[in-house]
Amino acid sequence: MTVSTNAFEPRSLARMIEIRKRPSQWYRDNYYRAGAEQHGARLVQLDVLIGGQKMAPIQRPTDASKMVAREAGSERLIRLPYMKPGRPTNAEEIIQRRAMGSHLYSDRNLVEAAQRQIGRDIEDLDDMIDRRIEFMAAQGVITGKTPLVSLDETGAVMGIDAEVDWGMPADHLVTLSNATEKWTHADSDPIANLRTWGNRIAQSSGMSATMATIGAEVAAALLKHEAVLKLLDNRRVEAGMIDLRAMDIEGINYFGRIAGIDLYEDLRTYQADHTGTATPYTPVDRVVLGTRNAENRIHYGPISDLKCPTPITQRWPKTWETDEPSQRFVAVHASPLPALHQPDAFVSAKVL
């Protein structure tokens, strides 16, 4: 007995999302832990830890246990943002868009063509969600805050509807204001700066800074800095000595190793909400110093749709039709938020 499968059914579409190999993202995959936290409610309470290096007190065996205060930290009650980008397709578009290599006047099966188009649209919409997650992940470590952008009823960008402040310490958000301190100046000392900021991370969080993401103009300035060029160690590009995941991400270049920290140049851009212009994920004048071991995670809320059979899932594709005009729509639902649980494990510095 042969069982036919409807490619437009939610089960088929969901499987398409599950098996799809998503492109790597730099901030999400390196500054946040693998494995997302799934929540059954959109309003969640997230812990933020600052500090955490207290030692146990020494006591006599016969003494009562010494009560110690919990580590400095705070809780954030946050409503996880929601996304459901969609796209329509009508019969006229499918008729005009023939398959690769097909004859101009060949017969077209509109259902099969629509199925192929749905697959391409789901992949595109899924990528758009990944870009938003990467943007939020980057903003969290760069500014200490995650902006949540909202749209009006027409789909126009209203602006920042809300933002999550992760409480990054003020001395971890650095701006080099003096002209001689900026890395374009011959008398500046980028190596000392990196050591100072690395020590700051170690003293506040107990973690060692191992990597830094730098903007394009920062990379250009370092390549002209005599003190840096003398010490820049590029032997670490050998296989087995650095994490080769970096080589799989378009727009990320391994720059070299300075003061025990691996530097990566970020040339990637996204389309800004308000202007639509190409904007660097890492500002061209910035250094983001941190570690892969910080306890930061991506959190997902439930899917808010009555037709979703399992709301506790990261992504859910949906498709539906209208008769007049004849159109088929597809949308992908998700409710993600990259959470900065250890904001003091990073330093973000404007160095130009």
Secondary structure in CASP SS format (residue, H / E / C, confidence):
PFRMAT SS
TARGET T0000
AUTHOR 0000-0000-0000
METHOD secondary structure of the structure
MODEL  1
M C 1.00
T C 1.00
V C 1.00
S C 1.00
T C 1.00
N C 1.00
A C 1.00
F C 1.00
E C 1.00
P H 1.00
R H 1.00
S H 1.00
L H 1.00
A H 1.00
R H 1.00
M H 1.00
I H 1.00
E H 1.00
I H 1.00
R C 1.00
K C 1.00
R C 1.00
P C 1.00
S C 1.00
Q C 1.00
W H 1.00
Y H 1.00
R H 1.00
D H 1.00
N H 1.00
Y C 1.00
Y C 1.00
R C 1.00
A C 1.00
G C 1.00
A C 1.00
E E 1.00
Q E 1.00
H C 1.00
G C 1.00
A C 1.00
R C 1.00
L E 1.00
V E 1.00
Q E 1.00
L E 1.00
D E 1.00
V E 1.00
L E 1.00
I C 1.00
G C 1.00
G C 1.00
Q C 1.00
K C 1.00
M C 1.00
A C 1.00
P C 1.00
I C 1.00
Q C 1.00
R C 1.00
P C 1.00
T C 1.00
D C 1.00
A C 1.00
S C 1.00
K C 1.00
M C 1.00
V C 1.00
A C 1.00
R C 1.00
E C 1.00
A C 1.00
G E 1.00
S E 1.00
E E 1.00
R E 1.00
L E 1.00
I E 1.00
R E 1.00
L C 1.00
P C 1.00
Y C 1.00
M E 1.00
K C 1.00
P C 1.00
G E 1.00
R E 1.00
P E 1.00
T E 1.00
N E 1.00
A H 1.00
E H 1.00
E H 1.00
I H 1.00
I H 1.00
Q H 1.00
R C 1.00
R C 1.00
A C 1.00
M C 1.00
G C 1.00
S C 1.00
H C 1.00
L C 1.00
Y C 1.00
S C 1.00
D C 1.00
R C 1.00
N C 1.00
L H 1.00
V H 1.00
E H 1.00
A H 1.00
A H 1.00
Q H 1.00
R H 1.00
Q H 1.00
I H 1.00
G H 1.00
R H 1.00
D H 1.00
I H 1.00
E H 1.00
D H 1.00
L H 1.00
D H 1.00
D H 1.00
M H 1.00
I H 1.00
D H 1.00
R H 1.00
R H 1.00
I H 1.00
E H 1.00
F H 1.00
M H 1.00
A H 1.00
A H 1.00
Q H 1.00
G H 1.00
V H 1.00
I H 1.00
T H 1.00
G C 1.00
K E 1.00
T E 1.00
P E 1.00
L E 1.00
V E 1.00
S E 1.00
L E 1.00
D C 1.00
E C 1.00
T C 1.00
G C 1.00
A C 1.00
V E 1.00
M E 1.00
G E 1.00
I E 1.00
D E 1.00
A E 1.00
E E 1.00
V E 1.00
D E 1.00
W C 1.00
G C 1.00
M C 1.00
P C 1.00
A H 1.00
D H 1.00
H H 1.00
L E 1.00
V E 1.00
T E 1.00
L C 1.00
S C 1.00
N C 1.00
A C 1.00
T C 1.00
E C 1.00
K C 1.00
W C 1.00
T C 1.00
H C 1.00
A C 1.00
D C 1.00
S C 1.00
D C 1.00
P H 1.00
I H 1.00
A H 1.00
N H 1.00
L H 1.00
R H 1.00
T H 1.00
W H 1.00
G H 1.00
N H 1.00
R H 1.00
I H 1.00
A H 1.00
Q H 1.00
S H 1.00
S H 1.00
G C 1.00
M C 1.00
S C 1.00
A C 1.00
T C 1.00
M E 1.00
A E 1.00
T E 1.00
I E 1.00
G C 1.00
A H 1.00
E H 1.00
V H 1.00
A H 1.00
A H 1.00
A H 1.00
L H 1.00
L H 1.00
K C 1.00
H C 1.00
E H 1.00
A H 1.00
V H 1.00
L H 1.00
K H 1.00
L H 1.00
L C 1.00
D E 1.00
N C 1.00
R H 1.00
R H 1.00
V H 1.00
E C 1.00
A E 1.00
G C 1.00
M C 1.00
I E 1.00
D C 1.00
L H 1.00
R H 1.00
A H 1.00
M H 1.00
D H 1.00
I C 1.00
E C 1.00
G C 1.00
I E 1.00
N E 1.00
Y E 1.00
F E 1.00
G E 1.00
R E 1.00
I E 1.00
A C 1.00
G C 1.00
I E 1.00
D E 1.00
L E 1.00
Y E 1.00
E E 1.00
D E 1.00
L C 1.00
R C 1.00
T E 1.00
Y E 1.00
Q E 1.00
A C 1.00
D C 1.00
H C 1.00
T C 1.00
G C 1.00
T C 1.00
A E 1.00
T E 1.00
P E 1.00
Y C 1.00
T C 1.00
P C 1.00
V C 1.00
D C 1.00
R E 1.00
V E 1.00
V E 1.00
L E 1.00
G E 1.00
T C 1.00
R C 1.00
N C 1.00
A C 1.00
E C 1.00
N C 1.00
R E 1.00
I E 1.00
H E 1.00
Y E 1.00
G C 1.00
P C 1.00
I C 1.00
S C 1.00
D C 1.00
L C 1.00
K C 1.00
C C 1.00
P C 1.00
T C 1.00
P C 1.00
I C 1.00
T C 1.00
Q C 1.00
R C 1.00
W E 1.00
P E 1.00
K E 1.00
T E 1.00
W E 1.00
E E 1.00
T E 1.00
D C 1.00
E C 1.00
P C 1.00
S C 1.00
Q E 1.00
R E 1.00
F E 1.00
V E 1.00
A E 1.00
V E 1.00
H E 1.00
A E 1.00
S C 1.00
P E 1.00
L E 1.00
P E 1.00
A E 1.00
L C 1.00
H C 1.00
Q C 1.00
P H 1.00
D H 1.00
A H 1.00
F C 1.00
V E 1.00
S E 1.00
A E 1.00
K E 1.00
V C 1.00
L C 1.00
END
